[in-house]
Amino acid sequence: MKKNNLAALAALGQSPWYDNIDRRLLVSGELKRLFDLGITGLTSNPTIFEKAINNSSVYNDHIRKLYAAGKSPQEIYDTITIEDVRAAADLLYETYEKTEGRDGYVSLEVLPEYANDAVKTIDDARKIHEKVAKPNLMIKVPGTKEAPEAIRVLTREGINVNVTLLFSLEHYESAARAYIDGLKERRNHGKPLNNVCSVASVFVSRVDTWVDKLLHGQNRHELKGKIAVANAKTIYRRFKELFYGDDFKALAADGAHLQRVLWGSTSTKNPAYSDVKYVDELIGKDTINTLPHKTLEAFLDHGTPRLTIEENLNEEQEYLNQLAALGINLNKVCDDIQQAGVDAFSNSFRQLIDSITKKAQH
């Protein structure tokens, strides 16, 4: 019998999550099959929901009924997404219990238009938390410069946060420190720490996509496809310093969960690279990889599960040094990619609302 690469990942300390949600997967039993195979969490975003609703008829009758009942397109979106997330959360609840709140989460994002407004993000996250009413819900908060306030407040209130759209070490550190601050405030308020969890979603492949274009202009082809993994490994090193160090030990002793690093955007955009590049090269303890469907299938078929996150660190650092020597500021590049990501999710959300409006009226 063929080896189950998802089980092998889990044995190495990395949780495989699935980067997709669609009512067809719920109805057909496909999602349950993936969970039985070893997927231990689920992530979504506005683009995923836009594709699910736009590319199928499975939601049509429900949309029309809600519209006929006087619901606005925004309210229809809320109802549909919350129903799907609640159903997926129920399927994952056993995993959540078995892992004592480490895994078994489903993520749903705050409205993209609030990415640069901490107050509105906090308010929307509270509403989603209340409507979904599942302990294994994670609310996605874009990791913009305004995000730390929202992460801190929501963590203090016991709301699980998936900090998304992180690209640089700078982005990551802000998210991690905000989570730690939120835990400290929660402890100071006499609240338990073991019932709140967070992940820091670091997007990987998009870094290579952007940097490769810049390298092409510099005629430095040998650095292509090297920077995203090197950047991610630097972030993992910082994760260990923050969460394996003395500062977090007291929180851990009180039951606090690590804020694990989640590798997102792990599909390979450049066909010249391996289709499992951003899985195989980033396997490490206390991490998560959220896999789009094609990447999941590829990894099950021909992935290589072994600890790689701390391999060739000197070489990886040298790639980053060479990039800096070319005058390419990786922090600036990552800020630009993050803004493009916020814009893309906002566009997807607008298209989704347009699609719901059209389906409702036909």
C-alpha positions, 0 to 999 in steps of 0.5 A, a space after each residue: 500500500 502506498 505511503 500516506 504522505 499526509 500522515 508522514 508530515 504529521 509525524 514530522 510535526 507539520 500539520 497539513 491543512 486544506 486551502 479550499 472550501 466549496 459546498 460541493 465538497 461538503 455535500 459529496 463527502 469529499 471533504 470528509 474523505 480528505 479529513 480521514 486521509 489526514 487533513 487537519 484544518 481548512 482555510 478559506 479566503 474571498 477568492 476561494 468563496 468567489 470561485 466556489 459560488 461563481 463556478 457552480 450552481 450548487 448555491 443558486 437555489 439557496 441564493 434565490 430563496 434568501 433574496 426572495 426573503 428580503 436578504 441583501 447580497 451581503 447578507 446572502 454572502 454571510 449566510 452562505 459562508 457561515 453555513 459552509 464554515 459551520 458544517 466544515 467545523 463540525 466535521 473537524 471537531 473530533 480533530 480539534 478535541 483529539 489535538 486539544 485545540 492545536 488543530 481542527 480549525 476552519 478559517 473565515 476572513 473578515 471583510 477585505 475592505 477592513 484590512 487597514 482599519 483595526 476597529 472595523 476588523 475587531 467589530 467584524 471578527 466579533 460578529 463572525 465569531 458570534 454567528 459561527 459559534 464554533 470553538 474551532 473557528 479561526 478568523 482571518 485578519 490581514 497582517 497589515 500595519 494596522 493589524 497588531 491592535 486587532 490581533 491583540 484585542 481579539 486574542 485577549 477576548 479569546 477569539 482565534 486569529 489566523 493572521 493572513 497575508 504575511 510576507 516579510 520577517 517584519 510582517 511576521 514579527 508584528 503578528 507574533 508579538 501582538 499574539 503574545 501581548 494579547 495572551 499576556 493581557 488575557 492572563 492579567 484578566 484572569 482568563 484561561 489561555 488554553 482555549 485560544 489559538 492563533 496561526 501566522 500565515 506566511 505566503 510563500 510562492 508569491 515572493 518568488 513570482 515578484 522577485 523573479 521578475 526583478 531578477 530577470 531585469 538584473 540578469 541574475 537568473 541563478 537566484 530565481 526560485 531561491 528567495 521565497 524559501 530562504 525568506 520563509 526559513 528566516 521567519 521560522 528561525 525567528 518563530 523559534 526564538 520567540 516561542 521556544 525562548 524564555 519569554 513564552 515559557 511562562 505563558 506556555 506553562 499557563 496553557 498557552 498554545 504556540 502561534 504556529 507558522 502556517 505556510 500559505 500560497 504553496 502552489 507553484 506558480 512557475 512551471 519550471 519549478 517542482 509542483 511540490 517545491 513549497 511543501 517539500 522545502 518547508 517541512 518543520 516542527 510546529 508548522 502548518 502547510 495549507 495545500 491547494 487541491 492540485 498541490 495536495 494531490 501532487 504531494 500525496 503522489 510524489 512529495 518527499 516528507 522529511 525535515 527540511 526547514 533548517 537545511 542549508 541555512 547558510 546558503 539560504 542566507 547568502 541568497 538573501 545577502 546577494 539579493 540585498 547587494 543587488 539593491 533589491 529591498 525585500 521588505 519593500 517588495 513584501 509590502 508591495 505584495 501584501 498590498 496587492 494581496 489585499 487589493 486582490 481579495 477586495 476585488 474577489 469580494 466585489 466580484 462575489 457580491 456581483 455574482 450573488 446579485 446576478 444569481 439572485 435575480 435570475 
